[in-house]
Amino acid sequence: MSEIVNYYNDLASTYDQDRFDNSYGRFIDYQERRILDKLLTDKKEQILDLACGTGRLLNYASIGVDASPEMIEIARKKFPEKKFLEGEADRIILENNSIDTIISFHFFMHLDQKNMNLILEESHRILKNNGRIIFDIPSRKRRNLLGFKKENWHGAYSLDFDAIKENSTFKIKRTFGLLFFPIHRFPKFCRKFLIKFDTFLANSFLKEYSSYLIIELEKR
Ligand SMILES: C[S@@+](CC[C@H](N)C(=O)[O-])C[C@H]1O[C@@H](n2cnc3c(N)ncnc32)[C@H](O)[C@@H]1O
């Protein structure tokens, strides 16, 4: 099992609290849901949550895939009615052309170009024609501007739109930015106003300088 999966196995019991029960996590979760609500409007779609973890976003999907048995165990308790596939994201036990949309959050940022490409290939295989994959990734342009230095694998990978366009099997359909300012560090009373301003800037011509990019790719 990979170092990453071991890490999440150990973290599983405290993941939800540790990552999302604080003002930063709540803001990210709120913004991701705002975008997913916009993109996932067809209730008849077959949606798969890739690297579903403890099932934070599984309300949007009917199938969860994850390589960590401990993370899946928690997700299964929250969503006993969903289907779970425990295994690697580059070897999903599903038929060709069987899924309408894949969502994958807080996952690709922990990988590298080679592994991400393998997973995109596998996603392409299981997606129906014109199927979509929607994912988040840290912004490479912002990181270059701020002189980001990676310490280990955790959240170390980033992309920009040009690098994503190089993938010839998917085309970019829609893009969003997320978290322009470190809103969670501002006093609570001004956050409401700042969220609106942040959302505006993160989706303006400065989009690629947001902390995270949310990308919707369509299968060619
Ligand atoms: C940061 S968590 C994200 C969980 C969830 N998507 C979320 O947004 O809260 C990353 C997840 O990726 C899973 N993972 C890591 N490598 C994987 C792989 N090769 N195949 C499938 N899942 C993997 C881990 O087990 C972990 O549950």
PDBQT file of the ligand as one rigid body, heavy atoms in Angstrom, charges set to zero:
ROOT
HETATM    1  C1  LIG A 301      -7.501  14.043   1.212  1.00  0.00    +0.000 C 
HETATM    2  S1  LIG A 301      -8.418  12.580   1.072  1.00  0.00    +0.000 S 
HETATM    3  C2  LIG A 301      -9.800  13.209   0.137  1.00  0.00    +0.000 C 
HETATM    4  C3  LIG A 301     -11.092  12.559   0.504  1.00  0.00    +0.000 C 
HETATM    5  C4  LIG A 301     -12.335  13.208  -0.123  1.00  0.00    +0.000 C 
HETATM    6  N1  LIG A 301     -12.292  13.187  -1.571  1.00  0.00    +0.000 N 
HETATM    7  C5  LIG A 301     -12.513  14.616   0.364  1.00  0.00    +0.000 C 
HETATM    8  O1  LIG A 301     -12.462  15.550  -0.452  1.00  0.00    +0.000 OA
HETATM    9  O2  LIG A 301     -12.727  14.803   1.565  1.00  0.00    +0.000 OA
HETATM   10  C6  LIG A 301      -7.508  11.674  -0.142  1.00  0.00    +0.000 C 
HETATM   11  C7  LIG A 301      -8.040  10.249  -0.354  1.00  0.00    +0.000 C 
HETATM   12  O3  LIG A 301      -7.345   9.652  -1.458  1.00  0.00    +0.000 OA
HETATM   13  C8  LIG A 301      -7.244   8.265  -1.193  1.00  0.00    +0.000 C 
HETATM   14  N2  LIG A 301      -6.203   7.711  -2.066  1.00  0.00    +0.000 N 
HETATM   15  C9  LIG A 301      -4.871   7.976  -2.051  1.00  0.00    +0.000 A 
HETATM   16  N3  LIG A 301      -4.242   7.320  -3.052  1.00  0.00    +0.000 NA
HETATM   17  C10 LIG A 301      -5.218   6.620  -3.712  1.00  0.00    +0.000 A 
HETATM   18  C11 LIG A 301      -5.211   5.764  -4.856  1.00  0.00    +0.000 A 
HETATM   19  N4  LIG A 301      -4.083   5.494  -5.522  1.00  0.00    +0.000 N 
HETATM   20  N5  LIG A 301      -6.371   5.235  -5.272  1.00  0.00    +0.000 NA
HETATM   21  C12 LIG A 301      -7.543   5.508  -4.617  1.00  0.00    +0.000 A 
HETATM   22  N6  LIG A 301      -7.602   6.305  -3.517  1.00  0.00    +0.000 NA
HETATM   23  C13 LIG A 301      -6.456   6.867  -3.086  1.00  0.00    +0.000 A 
HETATM   24  C14 LIG A 301      -6.888   8.221   0.278  1.00  0.00    +0.000 C 
HETATM   25  O4  LIG A 301      -7.144   6.957   0.823  1.00  0.00    +0.000 OA
HETATM   26  C15 LIG A 301      -7.807   9.321   0.828  1.00  0.00    +0.000 C 
HETATM   27  O5  LIG A 301      -9.037   8.783   1.260  1.00  0.00    +0.000 OA
ENDROOT
TORSDOF 0
